[in-house]
Amino acid sequence: MARQRGFRSDNTSGVCPEAWATLEEANRDHAPAYGEDRWTARATELVREAVGAADCAVFFLFTGTAANALALAALCPPHGIVGVTPNAHVLTDECGAPGFFGHGLQLQVLATRLGKLDPTGIAGWATLNDVHVGKPSALSLSQCTELGTVYSLSELEALRGVARQHRLKLHLDGARLANACASLGATPAEIAQAAGAHTLVLGGTKNGMMGSEALVFFDPAAAEDFAFRRKQTGQLASKQRFIAAPWVGMLESEAWLRYATRANEHAASLAAGVARLGLGPVHPCEANEVFMSLTSAQAGELETRGWPLYFESEWGGFRAVCSWDTSAEDVADFVRDLESVARGA
């Protein structure tokens, strides 16, 4: 069965009306190239307001992979090591991009709990002083995590304290930051400040945009040469207004947060259905992802009914993700088929 809608990923959804409308507006006439347009200027202003830093440096990039990898490459020396979780996107899903752009930069798996870095497991690694291994240089956190959990502000503050104690830079992968903000009732600024983030990736693609991520450097001096790095790596768009303009529509209308809130609400409903059927959720559902305890046969049967799901061994379950446009009907249809599969009907 072929379905047009599903829960495989929040990358499968389309572009939301607010982002599409500003794309159309930006397309009505000519505009200066390479980010010298009014759309990029306004989007930069809005991102600065969102993260609470009027003088931060903002760069609009095509992909989260580029944003994360280039941020880490800018923060760390080539001989540096970045502490990550076993599920970190930069570790498992970015094809070695941090090491490629960081000219040898390494990633080191650290102790975790519910997909989050454990502050108590960092000190031993951070004090490593071995020229044969490399230098611990930064921590990379995902907010939300790859297991669908969310760091509380107090958990971020604890990590900030450890990072500062050991002079580690802190990078925040916010591909689903809007969902974390909705979950916590916090702003991007409050999350970034709690973490003491040096860089933040403000995700747009997974929350209703065509393909745009905003990379923020809170210390402009750290981004002094980043414009050259962006150009060298093919991330400077000549018609940049088309990756910047959607941010204007999303942030001015607050759709960026509104859609994330709705996605989280539908995920909570889906998680309740999963729990009722005794299939999990495997991890706490704190944002827009639900992980289910299914057999491969059950997952295969769901796929034949038009509901393909992702599975990775590190996750411990099959993942369903609610998107900006997920509806109550989508959730009801999925849970109905899930119940049928669970009963062997």
TIMI-993172 format. One record per residue: x, y, z of N, C-alpha, C in turn; residue in one letter. Coordinates in steps of 0.001 Angstrom, whole numbers, plus 524288, in hexadecimal, padded with zeros to 5 digits. Layout:
<sites>
XYZXYZXYZa/...
</sites>
This chain:
<sites>
8034B7FB54800008000080000800008036D804DC80000m/802418087D7FC8C8053380D627FC4A80214811AC7FF02a/8046C81404802E2801EB8186980596804E381D648045Er/8020F821AE8044E80488826B78035F806798291F80876q/8048F8272B80CE6805FF82962811F2807D5824FD81584r/80B17826488193A80D058223081CAD8101C8245E8212Eg/812F5820DF823CC815D88223B8288481B8C8209F82828f/81D7581F7882384822D081DA2822F3826BB821CF82499r/825AE826B7823478294782AF4824898267683024823F6s/8283283413826ED8260B8394E82620828A883C0F82187d/82C158395381EC482E2B83B68819D982A8B83A4B8153Cn/826AB836FC815FB823508357C8119B81ED68394F810BFt/81DD783CAA8147E8198D84068813ED81B09844BF8101Fs/81717847A380E6B817FF84BD980AB28198B850F180D5Cg/8191E8552480A7181A6985A5C80C608157A85CE280E83v/815CC85F308130C8112B8617A8157980FB2866A9812DCc/80ACB8684E8135B808F286CF88109280C0C871E9811AEp/80D9D872AF816978106287775817F3815B7877C181543e/8186A8735C8150081D758733E8125481CBD873DB80C71a/818CC8715480A58817C687190804B18164E8771C80307w/81344879BD8063F8118487F0B804EF81617882C78047Da/819DE882738081781E4988607807C4821FF884858034Et/8222A87F86801EF8251E87DF47FD44822BE880807F867l/81DA78807B7F81881B0A882F37F39E81C07888D17F37Be/81BEE88B497F80581D00890E67F83D822938920D7F67Be/8264388EDF7F83D82BBE88FB67F6CF82CB088ECC7F103a/8292A88C0B7EE7B829C388AA37E8F88275B88E9E7E542n/8250E892C77E732822218965E7E3E98258789A247E0CEr/82A5589AE97E28682D9C89EAE7DFC68334B89D217E06Fd/836C78A0557DE5E83C5C89F597DF1083E0B8A1167E489h/8427C89EEC7E646844B18A05C7EB5A84A8889F657EB31a/84D8A8A23D7EE51853328A14E7EE808546D89BA27EFF1p/858D4899C37EE0385A628944E7EED185DC1893AF7F3A9a/85EC788ECB7F4FE8627688D367F9178613988F8C7FE74y/85C30890287FFA285AA8891C9804DA85A7389797805C1g/85AFF89AAE801B285ACB8A058802538554B8A27980173e/8517189F20801F884C028A079800FD849248A1B680612d/844968A40B805988419B8A59580A3C83F618A0E780D30r/83E7F89C9A80A5F83C64897F780CF08405B895A3810BEw/845318955880F0A84948893488127884A18896E781721t/849E489BF88162A84A8C89FB581A708463889F1F81E7Ea/8415A89EA381CA583CF889E208204D83D21898D88231Fr/83E60894AA8204F83EB288F82822C0842F688F6C826EBa/84756891E5825D784B9489237829AB849C68951182E91t/847028995582DCF844F889C5783236841438990C83589e/83DE08960B832F883A13892D4835C483CAD88E59838AFl/8409F88BF68365F84375887C4839108463E889FE83DD4v/8489A88E8383D4884B32890F5841C684758892098462Cr/842AD893C5844D483EAB894A4848D383D2A88F7784B6Ee/83CAA88B5C8485483B098864584A6A83EFF8840A84E37a/84402884BE84CFD84817882748505A849FA8864E8547Av/847D888B0A8547D8491A88ED38589484E96890E28586Dg/850BB8917F853B5856208935B85336856758971A84E94a/8565589C1B84FAB8560989FFF84B8885AE68A03D84825a/85F5C89E7884A358643B89EE8847418664A8999F84557d/8631D8957F845CA864F88905F84409865738904883E1Ac/868C588CB783C288696F88C0883682865BF887B4834B7a/862E9888B58307785EFF8850382E8186040883AF828DAv/8602E87E95827B18612F87CBB8226285CE8878E2820DCf/85AA9879A681C3B8569F8761F81A4D8591F87221816A5f/8585086D1D817ED85AB5868DB815088567686533812FBl/857F6861E080F428543085E6980CC485295859CD8102Bf/85643857948132085534852A7815D98571F852B881B74t/854AD84F5981E9A8567084EB4823F585BC584C3282445g/85CE9848AD820AE8621084631820948665584A4782004t/865A684DD381C4986988851ED81B85869CB8558A8203Ea/86542856FA822528652E85A9B826B7868028584D82B75a/866D88536082CB586961850E88313386F3A8503583059n/8709584E0182BE18761184CC482ADB87964851B482A84a/87770855B5827E887A7185A868275A87ACB85D7782C8Al/876AF85D2082FAC876EC85F91834D787B3585D1583826a/87B5F857E18382F87F5E8552E83B43884D7856328391Fl/885448566B833F888A5C8577F8319B88C3E85CF983305a/8889F8609B8338888A15865F2834F288B778666983ABCa/888FD8633583E05889DE86386843A088ED2860C584567l/8904A85C99842A089454859118449C8991C858E08410Fc/89DAB857BF843438A258856F98400A8A213851AF83D49p/8A526850DB839298A51884BD5836618A68384735839DCp/8A97F8483A83E008AAFB84408841918A7208438484618h/8A2B684624845B489EE58461B849EB89B6E8414E849E7g/898E78406C84E588951B83C3884EFC8901483E9E8511Fi/88BA483CF684EE58868983EE385087883A483A8285357v/881CD83B838581387EC6837B385B0287927837A48592Fg/8771D832F5857FD871D08325B855E886F1E82DB485877v/86A1682D2885782867328288C85937867B78244285515t/8668581F6185677866D781B2A8529C8630181BCB84E1Ap/85ED781EEE84EFD85AD081FAC84B0685B71824CA8480An/85F6D827C78493D85FEB82D0A8470485FC782CF484113a/85CCD8307A83EE485C51830CD8393A8619B831B9836AAh/864E8834E38392186A17835F3836E686D7E83110836CAv/86C2482D4483A1186F228286683A4986CFF8243C836A1l/867CD8239C836968657381F2A833DD8633D8206782E81t/862518256282D4885F56826A382891861AB82AF782533d/8668E82C4F82600868B28309B822ED86DAE82F168200Be/86E63829FA81F318725A827F281B94877D582A0181CB0c/8790C82ACE821B687E4182CA78231B87F3B8325A821D3g/87B1083561820F087BB783ADA81F5F87ECA83E1E8234Da/87DFF83D818287E88126840A582C1F886FD83FB082B71p/8888883AC382AC588E0F83996829F58900883B85824C0g/88CA283B53820C188E2883D1E81B8A88F128430081B80f/88B3E845F981D6988BCC84BA581D6E88F7684D87821BDf/8900E84A4C825D98938C84BB882A208990D849B682964g/89A3084777824BF89F7F845BE8235C8A1D78421882772h/89EB783E488292A8A0A483A7A82CF389DEF83AA98322Fg/89A5E83E5F832F28976583ECB837C8894CF839858390El/89533837EB83E0489316832DE83FAD88E2A83393842F9q/88AFA82F6C843298866582F3A846868871E82AD284A72l/885C082BD284F538865F827F8853808812D8272085645q/87F5F822488567587A7F821018592387B518214785F0Bv/877C98240B861B987800824A0867678732A8222B869E6l/8732C821DB86F1386EDD81F7D871F1869DE822B487142a/8657781FF2870EF86076822898701685C3F8203087389t/857ED8230B873CA853308212A8764A84E988234A87336r/84B4E81FCD87141846C78214386E1784856824A586974l/84CBA823518670F84E7B82622862718513E82B398638Eg/8521882C78868938547D8316F86A15859E18307286C65k/85D7B8340186B598629E833A386DC88621C83405873B3l/864F4830A38766A864F78308C87C1A86993833D887E0Fd/8688683825880CE86CCF83B8A8829D870E3838AA885DBp/86F34834AC888C0872E9831ED88C28876BB82E9388918t/8759D82D9A8841B8791082A59880FC87CCF82D6087D88g/87CEE8327E87E3A88011835BF87ABA88583836E687CE5i/885E88378F881FE88ACC8396A8845488F74835EC88312a/88EBC830C7883868931382D358827D8952D82DAD87D02g/891A282E568794D8934182EF5873D5895A28345A872F0w/893258385C8751E894CF83DBD8741489A4A83EE08760Fa/89C1083BF1879EA8A14883CDB87C0A8A5708399687945t/8A3E0836D6875378A7A4833C48722D8ABF58374B8701Dl/8B0C5835A9870CC8B52E838BC86EE38B91C8350786C63n/8B7D78336D8679B8BAFF82F92864E28BBB28314585F38d/8C063832E985DEA8C170834E9858AF8C07A830C48547Ev/8C09082BD7855F68BFAF827A2852348B9E7826FF850D9h/8B67F8293C853FF8B0DF82878853498AE3D82D45850F5v/8AF41831C8853238ACA7836958517F8AAE0839A08563Dg/8A8D583E3D8554E8A774841C0859988A1888426085A0Ak/89F37840F285E87899A78420685F598989D847DE85EBDp/895148493385B318947084EB2859CB88EE1850B885A33s/88B0584D41859BA885A284F2385997881D784AC385AFAa/87D1684C5A85C3A878A8848CD85CC8874AD84A3985894l/872208464A8566B86DF284732852A8868F5844C1854CBs/864FF847F78559E85FF88462E857AD85BC4846BA85384l/858128431F85386853768439E8502584EC9844F385387s/84BFC848F3852138476184AAE854F5842FF84BB68510Cq/83F58848128507483E508433A853448428283F188520Cc/842CB83B12855598468C836F38545C844858334B8501Ft/847F482FE084E518467B82C2284A4F842C5827F384C5Ae/841F2827AE8517283E35823FF853BD8390D826A88550Al/8387882B91853518339882E53854298330A830B485987g/837348308E85CA883713832F2861D0839188388D8617Ct/8383183B75865998398284107865AA83CA68424986A90v/84117844DD869DA84410846D186E56840E284B0F87119y/8403B84A988763583DE984EDE87933841DC8534E8799Ds/8400D857DB87B20843AB85C4287BBA847AF85B1E87FF8l/8460F8587D88420849CB8573E8884884DD68534688670s/84C4A84F97883248500C84BDB881008540084EA087D79e/8521E8525C87A77855B385560877298596D858A287A75l/8577785ADA87EA385AD185DFC8821485F1885AA488489e/85DCB855C9885E0861BC852448881786603851248841Da/864808505087F408685A84F5B87B2486B968544287A14l/86912858BB87A5A86BF485DA2879A88702F85E2F87DC5r/86ED885CD2882A2872B285D34886CD87760859AD885E9g/87658854D98844187A9E851318833687DEA8531387E9Fv/87B49854ED87A8287E1D856C2875E0881AE85B598773Aa/87FBB85EF787A48882ED8638287BB98877B861ED87F3Fr/8867485E4C882C188A8B85C808864788F2B85A3888344q/88DF28578B87EF389209854E687BFD89350857AB876D2h/8917385C6C876558929B85FAF871C78911585D0386CA7r/88C6E85AC286CB788A528584C868088866A85BF686574l/886AC85C658604F882B785F4F85D7487DBA85C0685D4Ek/8794D85E8985C6C8745F85BAA85C4D8715085CFB85761l/87019858EA8547286D0D8595984F9E867B3856EE8507Fh/863AB859AE84ED185E50857E484F7C85BEF856C984A26l/85ADA851C38491F8583285028844538525D850B88453Ed/85009854AB842E184A82855C8843BA84728854A783F01g/8480A8503183C7F844D084ECA8380083F0484ED18396Da/83DD984D2E83E4C8387284D4A840368380A850EC844F7r/83ADF8552F844D283ADB858BF8494D8356C85AFE84A48l/8326E85BE38462182D2785DF2846D3829E485A3F84A27a/82A828552284954827938515384C66829588515A85213n/82E6D8522E852FB83064852948585082E3E8577785AFCa/82E1685BC78582B82BEA8609E85A568263385FD785BE0c/8234085D378586D81DC285C348598B81D2A858A585E48a/8208D854C185EAF820518510E8630782186853B286838s/825678571386849827288599186D238243A85E9586E6Bl/82186860C186A8581F4E865F586B498239386A0286BCEg/827D586928868F982C6886C978694282DA086ECA863DFa/8307387313863BE832138757185ED5837538732F85D23t/838B9873C38582283DFC8723E856808422E874FA859ADp/84133879DD85B16844FF87CCB85E33845CE87A4286389a/84197878A68660C842088764186B3C844EC8711186AF6e/843F986E09866E2846AB8690D8664684C79869EE86536i/84DA686D85861AA8532086E9C8605E85618870BC86511a/85394874298680C856298766C86CA1857008725C870E2q/8532886EE3871A2853B886ACF875908584E8673D8743Ca/858F68661686F3285D2B8629F86D7D8626C8655C86D18a/8625E86A9186D0B8673486D6986C1D8694C86C4F866ADg/865C686BEE862E78673786A5785D9B86AD786E4385B03a/86ED586C3C858788722F86F798552F86FFF86FCB84FA0h/86DC986B6684DDA86B1686B59848CC865E0868998496Ft/8622886A248464785CEE867E48465385B0886754840BCl/85913862B283F748567D861EF83A6C850A38625083B60v/84E448664783919848A48671D8398B8462186467834DCl/8435586019835E28415985CDD831A483C7985F0382F15g/83C7285F03829E6837D586097826FC8358F85C42823ABg/838DC858F1821788372A854FB81DBD833278514982017t/8340A84F6F824E28308984B9D8274182B8D84E1482953k/82B1D85331828F98268C855CA82B35823CF859498273An/823B085784822508205885A1F81E89822FF85D5181A5Cg/8282885D7581A3282ADD860508160C82CD685C89811E1m/82E4D85EC580D728300885B838091C835618592680A27m/838DD85C2180C6683E2685A4380D708418B85EC880F1Ag/8417B860058142584480864708161384584863C681BE0s/84A6B8647B81D6D84BF886455822E684EDA8696A8241Ce/84DE286B8D828B6850898705482A57854C286EED82E4Fa/8599D86FF382CF685E0586EED8307585F73873F783341l/85F64873BC8386B860648785183BAC86592877A283E92v/868E787BAD83E4C86D9787C0C8418786C928805D84580f/86C8987EFA84A7886B57882E384E7186FDF886AC84F48f/8748F884F584E228791A8886284E4987A90889B2848A4d/8797788E73846D687A9C88FC7841638804E88EE383FE6p/883DC88F60843AD8896F88EA38428B88A7D88906840CEa/887678854A842D18882787FC98415F8868A87EC883BBBa/8837E8826783989881A5881D28342B8847D8857183064a/888E1887808321888BA688B7682EFE88CC78899D8296Fe/88E6F884B1828D788FB6882A2823AA88BA187ED68219Cd/8872287E89824458835F87A8A822B38810D87B9581D49f/880B88808181BC887EAA881B08168C881FB87F0881255a/8870987ECC8133588A7887C2380F7A889998763780FA5f/888FA87426814598880686E8C814F9882E286D0E8124Er/87EE88704D812F8879DD86F338108187A5686F2880A98r/87D1D872DB8087587DCA87317802CA880ED86E69800D5k/8851C86D268038488891868EB801DF885C6863A9801CCq/88206863008054087F3F85E08805A287A2285DEC8028Ft/8794E861C77FF3D874BF861BE7FBD886FAA862ED7FE8Eg/86FE5865BA802F986B24866DE805E58696786C9380579q/86C0A86FA68023386A4E875068014B866BE875197FC87l/861D0876117FD6685E048762A7F91885E6387B4B7F628a/85EA087B0C7F10785EB987FE67EDFC85975882B67EE81s/8553487FCC7EE22850038821A7EEF584E54880F77F498k/8513E8832A7F83285083881C97FDAE84B3C883697FFCBq/848B68871F7FD4A843A6888C27FF5483FCA884387FF9Fr/8409B880377FC6483CE387BE77FC5983DA687812800DDf/8422F8781B8036E842AB874E0808288420F8783980D16i/8423487D6080C7884172880DF810F583BC28828581196a/839108837A80D38833B88858880D6F82FF788233810A3a/8302287D038104A82C7E879EB8137782CE087B0281944p/8318587C5B81B278322087D95820B082EFA8826F82231w/82E778860881E8C82B6C88AC281FA2825C18894D8209Ev/8238E8862481D1A81E228848881DC781D4C8813F8229Eg/820F887DBF823BE8205587A2C82821820E887CE682D63m/824A78807282DCF8259F882FF832D6821FE887A1833CCl/820D988A9E82FC181D4588F0683087817D988D2983226e/8161A888CF82FFA810E0886C983122810CB88322835D5s/8156D881D5837D98161187E0783C0F8145E8788B83A72e/813F88779D8354E812818726C8335A816A586E62834C6a/81B958700A8351781FDC86C7E8366881EB5869A583B8Aw/81CB886C7183F6581B7486A1F8447081605867B384469l/8126C86A21841C280D0786833841BE80CA9862BE83F55r/80F4E861F683AF680F2285CD883875811EB858B483BC0y/8162185A3583E4D818E585684841AB81574854E18463Aa/81291858948485C80EFE8575B84CA380AEB8536C84AE2t/808D5854438463F804DD850A6844348072984B4184340r/80BE084B058411280E67845FD8402580F358431684546a/810E9845DC84956811A98436D84E7180C89841458509Cn/8085A8443B84FF78034484285851FB8018183D8684F42e/8023F83D3F84A28800B8838848475480435833F0848D3h/80937834FC849DB80CB7830CB84B9080AFE82EAE850E4a/8094383213854548076183054859708029E82CD9858CFa/7FF3982E40855317FA9D82B0A854217FC2B825C4851E8s/7FFF2825C984E54801D6820E884C0D8046181D7F85041l/8078381FF4853A480A1D81D08857DA8062081A9085B85a/801CA81D4185C7A7FDB681B1685FD07FB538163785D4Da/7FA938166F858287F893811E4855677FC5D80D5685590g/8015680E77854EF8056A80A748552F80585807F985A9Dv/8051C80B3D85EA2805278093A863FF80067805CC8650Ba/7FBF380768863087F7268045C863CB7F7A77FEEA8617Cr/7FAA77FE6D85D437FB607F96585AAC7FFE97F64885CF8l/802807F86A860EB806CA7F5B58637380BB97F5758602Fg/80C827F94B85CBB810F97F9548592C814E27FDA285A7Bl/814807FFB485F1081808803EB8609B814ED8088B862A7g/816E280D4A861C281BA180E8F85ED3820A380CE5861A5p/8249880BB385E7C8298F809CB8608782C4E80E04863AFv/82C19812E1861CE82E67817588648C82A0C81B32865CFh/82AC581E81869B1826CE8227A86AC5825CD825C9865E9p/820EC82698864A881F87829F18603181F2882F888622Fc/8233E8329F8613182371837F58633F8231B83C0D85EFAe/822E183A5A85A188227A83E13855C581F2483BA385176a/8214C83B0984CC381E198392F8485D81F99833CB8465Fn/822B7830D28496D8245582B9B847D0822558278484BA9e/8209D823178496F81EAE81EBF84C988218A819D184ADEv/823D88171584E9E826B38124484D7A8239580DA384F95f/8229E809D484C1881F408056084D5D822498005584D80m/820957FCD6850ED822EF7F7A78515481FF47F3F384DB5s/821D67F379848ED81F5C7F02384502823197EBD384360l/820F17E770841BA824257E37F83F33825037E51C8398Dt/828E97E2D78371C829DC7E408831948252C7E28082E49s/8228D7DE3F82FBF81DF17DC8582CD4819877E08482D50a/818C57E29183202814B97E681832BF815F07EB7482FA7q/81AE77ED1882FDA81C6F7F1B782CDD81BB77F0C482702a/81CF07EC028254081C327EAB981FC2816847EAE081E32g/813177E90A821A180D817E92C8207F80B867EECB82056e/80D787F20B823DF80C017F795823AB80DAA7FA0C81E84l/8124E7F8A181CB48142E7FAD9817C3810BB7F9278133Ce/80EE37F4528134080B667F29580F03806437F59B80F25t/804E37F79D813AF8001E7FABC81428801258008781323r/805FA801C7811AB807448072681046809AB80A638148Cg/80BA2807BA818A680DEE80A9381D0A8139E808F081DD5w/8173580A4981A6881CC0808F381B5081EF180C1781FDEp/8224D80996822EF824BF80C168276D82A9580B1C82745l/82D8180E90829BC8332380DDB82A3A8345D80AB282F1Ey/838B6807C582EC883AC48050583356840AD8054883332f/843068069C8379A848A98061F8385B849858037F83D96e/84D528000483DD084E2B7FD008429584F26800858474Ds/851A68050484666852D18088C84AC484DD980AE184D1Fe/849AB80B1B84A01844D380D6784BE9841E8809C484F94w/8423E804B084E9583F68800F3851C5839B2800708505Cg/8380C802AD84C0D832938024A84A76831BC804938451Bg/82D2C80374842DB82BAE805B383DD48297080B2383EC4f/82B0580EDE83B81829C58145F83C728255E81658838F7r/821B88191383B6D81DB981C018389981E62821C383A01a/81E29825258361981F0782ABD836F881A5C82DD583502v/81867831508383A8142A834CC8369F81677839C083444c/8142E83B7682FFE8160E83FFD82D16812AF844CC82E33s/8143F8492982BE58115784E0882CAE80BAE84D8982AD6w/80AB584A21826FC80579849AA824C4802C08449482640d/804DC841A182A048023483CE982BD77FCD783E6582E02t/7F8FE83B2982CDB7F3AD83C3982EA77F1EB8380F83285s/7EDAA83935835407EB658355B838D67E99B83088835D6a/7E7D983152831087E62582CE982DCA7EABC8296482C63e/7EF4582BBF82B4F7F3EB828A282A317F5378251182ECDd/7F51582753833717F66582458838277F27281FF5838F3v/7ED6882138838587E95681D49839267E9DB818CF83545a/7EAEF81A19830547EB8E8160A82C567F02E8128082D8Fd/7F483814E182F397F92E811CF8306D7F83780E3A83519f/7F5FE81058839417F51980D4083DF37F143808D483CD5v/7ED71809C9839797E9AF805B0838137EC7B8012D83558r/7EFF3802728319E7F2E37FE4F82EFE7F6C77FBB8832ACd/7F9157FEC4836207FCBF7FC9A839F47FA117F8AA83D7Cl/7F5617F9EA83F197F2627F652842677F12F7F14683F85e/7EFBB7F1CC83A8E7EEA87ED2A8375A7F3767E9B9836C9s/7F7EC7EC30835EC7FCD37E9498355D7FE497E6B383A8Av/7FDB07E98583ECA7FF1A7E76F843ED7FBD17E2A98455Aa/7F6FC7E2A0843937F37D7DE37844B27F3FF7D9D8840AEr/7F7307DABD83CBA7F7E77D6CA838B57F3647D64D8350Fg/7F02C7DA5C834BD7EB907DA328315D7ECF47DB3A82BAAa/
</sites>
